[in-house]
Structure formats: C-alpha cells, structure tokens
Amino acid sequence: MKLSEIVAASSWFVVVPDRDESKWIMSKLQESVGDLAVVEHASGRPWILGRWKDDELLLREDGTRHGVRVALMGEYPGNEATKDIVQRAVQNGQGIDRIDLRLRGSFHLIASVGNEVRAQGTASGFRRLYYNRTGKIRFVGSRADVVAWLSNSEMSEERLLLRLLNYVPWPFSAQPVWAGVRGVPPGSYIRLASDGSVRETAWWSPPPPRASLREGALTLRSELAAAVELRTAPGTGVSADLAGLDSTALCSILSETAGSVHALTVEGADPRNDDLHWAELTASALPELKHVVIGTDQAPTMFDGLISGAYDFDGPCSMVINRSAFLATVTRSLSHGSALHFSGFGGDELLIRSPAHLHRLMRNNPAVAFRLAREFSARYSWPLIRMARLLAASESYADWLRGASGRLLDQHFGPSYPMLGWDLPLCMPDWFMPEAARTVSRFIRQVAENASPLSTDQGLHSTMHHIISGAAVAREFQLISERAGLRLAVPYYDDRVMEACLAVRPEDVLTPRRYKPLLVEAMKGVMPAKALSRSTKGGANQEYAMGLERNQDQIMTLIEESKLVQLGLIDARKLRQASMVSTPNPLLVNTIGVECWLRSL
C-alpha cells in the first residue's frame, strides 16, 4: 500500500533529530504524501513532520537558536492556563517531566532540548509511539505502518503469529508486527540524541490505591466532566453513543454542558441485548438529547465488508469484523451535522477490576479477600479449591509467561476457570500448522526470560494490560473515524480519568454483586436515577451468528485466498470448519483480522 493511502485523512506525525540527514526523511515523505506539515527545530532543521489539524498542535519555544521547544499534539485544554504551563516548562527547561502530569486531555508530548528529541504518548496506551532507524538516523512516529514504510521494514513472522492467539500478552502487545520497529511502552518516553543513540525512560506510575469509593467517585465525576468539556466548543455539532452504562454517563454529562446532542443507539438483534430499552429510558429523562435509533434493518452486520471494504487500521485488528457497522454510526452522526462523536470505549477496562487483585488482598486484608472469593465463586461457579490453589501460587510473571507458552493448545478454559493469574490463559487455534505452533511457543519462551510485568501486583498488572489492550483497539476506531471525517472522542482513556479509577481501593470496587459501582456512585445526580440501576451489558452473540451466516461467501474467499495458508502457517481445512460454527470465537476473529491486514499490503 502507498503511504498516501495509509495516512489519508487522518492525523499522524514523524519526529526526527536535529541533524542534516533528517532532511532526507522530510524529502521522502514529501514525495509520497505531497502536502506535508513541517515544524522546525530552533536550528531550522526539520523536527515534526506529518499531517494534523490546526487545533491539534500547541507549540511553545524560548526563542533562542539552541533553546527548548515543546509541542502538544492531540486533545488538550485550549485555554491560557495550558499555554502558561507549557511556556513555563520551556523557559526553565526542567518542567517538561511535569507537563503530562498536570494537564488533562489526551495528547502526545514532543520536546526539542539541545541536541536531543524527547517524545511520549499517554500512559493508557491510547496515544502510541513507534521508532526505528533508516541509515544512521533514528526517528519516531505515531503510526507503526508509517515508521515501517520509512525504514523499509519487513513483517515479523513471530509477531504475526502472536496476533492469532486469543490475545497478545505483555510485553508483546506493545510491539507492532514489523521487524525492527519498536513500540515505546505506554508510560515511558523516548529520547533520540543527535549521535543516533536512543533511550526509553518511564515517566508515569499508577497512583497508590488509597481512595474510598466515595472519594474516588467525586474525582471521577470531576475528571470525566473536564474531559468532556475540553473537547467541546460552542457551535460544534456533537453526537455520542447511547448504549451501555459508560456511554450513558457521557451522554448525561453532555446534556448538561454541550446543549443539543444527537445520541445514537444501534438496535441489537440479540434478544438479550437491552441497550435500546435503557437508552430510551435515559433519552426520555434528558430532553437535551436527540435520540437517534439505528434499526437492525439499517445497520450492517458483523463481518460485512471484509473484502470490499478498505483496511484503515494500523496493523492487524480483530475489530475489522465491526468496521462496517461502526462506519454506519459514523455516517449517521455526520448526517446530523456532528463534527465530534463521543464513545464509551474504555469504560469496561477501567471500571471492572481484575479478580487477580485478590492476591494482594489475601496478604493485606484476608477477611475481605475470603468474602470476595466466596462471592466470585458463587457468581461464576469458580471452584473454591481451584481458587485457593491459584491464590497460593507465587510464580513470577516470567515463570507464568514461560508456563503459558507450553499450554497454548489447552483450550479447556471456560467460564468456570478462575481468572486469578497474571492474565487470562493463553491459547492458540487448532488450525496452526505444527511448525507455526512451535515457532510461537519458542518465541514466547525466549522473551519470557527477561519479561517484567506492568506491576508486581498481579491485579494491577492484569488491569493495566486490559486498559492498554483496549486503548489500542479504541485508537484504531479513532483512525477510521477520522478518515471518514468525524473526530472520535474517547475520554475514558485520558490519563487523568484512568488515574481517578486506579486510585480507588480495589476492595471497594472489586465485587461481582454490583455492576461498575464507581461509575454509578460518580454519576448520582448526573445520570437519570433509573439508568443508574442498570446491571446488564448488551450482548452480541446473535449479531455474530447472523453476520457469520450472511457473509460466508466472503469468509470462504478469505480462506481460499489465505495469505496465512500460503505462508504455511495455518491449515485451511480446519479454519474452514471453525468458520461454520456460530458460537463467538475470538481465535477465528483474530485470524480474520490478520488475513484482512495481509490482503491490504
């Protein structure tokens, strides 16, 4: 695919060091993209290259030839206080470390200081960075495919195979599928020196979980409201999803701050999906919302457009099966004059804590831990004896990952398996060819030798990994929404919002008896009272089965023309059999995502 097709209509950038050789990267991008925005170092050499909207960039400098320049790229408060914070950091040269910790929003921070360049994304993983080298020049970019194109990188077979598992574990999930291209871990910044050296340094750590439910709810309400406010401006058409509890909270905030809002609900085909019922209840209580219902006969099904649709994602993405349905919502929002659409992406990952927090609670508060363990056992039919064994285990993350590499063919992990490990059990599809299975298992074992978790607390590691993985998916939807002409806002993945959730004591929110208690407490007086009583989440099993049946021809074509089969990695017959089973299968969905990406190259 040509670079001009990769980056069409979406914001992206590349950051280069203060060297004459960096002009070559600028020339190469200009030849392929044409209209290229350029921000210079104080020396006059190129610094930030790419495409972005005017209101996405805030630039400050100290005015000297060899001084400090700082740029914010993304969503941030567009007020004088923000400009003052950045300007003071530029003036003293030492305050750059504090900018991201003081400002709300979701943005990349880029700095040019002397002979070094510094860049960082968000701790949530929503704003990401990737880097590589071309010749002697190191550079960093916001899209992995652009970095791969500039460095002429080849696909890594090992990293590709990982995308076919039920999920990609840490630390692999921070890395793209391109060999030689490295992802900067969320919560770390990268420094590029003019001599070609590179260094990653952690700038963020999670807040200590000391807040009570009530204290945390007050903070979350404040941060969510601020996250919504900084994105809305008078006269801007606004729309939002109105579906689950998370998007309902955003709609309720918007009804107080943004005036008229078009709230979109997609009617679910699954009889157990009660999103529409709760959406109608909310809309009737909030007259500022203009409720728009997209009926089942108006919305594409899952798996629509797998072959005919464009591939807009930055790498393999399983959510390609929902691309057509998502774009139908985007199109409807645009038809109502919306320029900004709010989504509840991230609510599940932030507000549903991992049961693995029971490990720490067993040490620090055993009475509470035992009570919660019994609640989880009763709610999910987890055998208490198995739970006790898992909670008594003290294996390191490296040992867990190493052990997981040897159990990839064990797919007997059902709802009754207690989710109390470092992460979910790993498994591979049975359509892997034997050599592919050995390759991915060996690759995991090799990396496991030096693998470190996101936290030494198993519960926090699991929670953070779910946040980072979910943010990666939300980022992909933002890319395709931007390409269609609609800005997508995902405030739950703002670092300040994430911190508000993580600062609450796990034992105050870790219960299967209440659904998202932190958000419910935070939205009292904001959301309609009846909506706060919701304890369900809309399912999509029926949509999956219908879409699979309706798109069998496209899926069979994918298999018949399979790039993975041509590479000798999977068995076409077994994959064909799996594609005829109507039960949702993440292994099948991940395989389809990889296939669609390979077809786009």
Helices and strands as residue ranges (DSSP letters): H 3-6, E 12-15, H 22-33, E 37-40, E 46-51, G 54-56, E 57-61, E 68-75, H 80-92, H 96-102, E 106-113, E 116-120, E 130-134, E 137-141, H 144-151, H 157-162, G 172-174, E 182-183, E 188-193, E 198-202, H 213-229, E 238-241, H 245-257, E 261-266, H 275-285, E 289-294, G 318-322, H 323-335, E 340-342, H 347-351, G 355-357, H 358-364, H 366-380, H 384-392, H 397-405, H 434-448, H 458-484, E 487-489, G 491-493, H 495-502, H 506-509, H 517-522, G 531-533, H 541-550, H 552-560, H 563-566, H 572-578, H 586-600
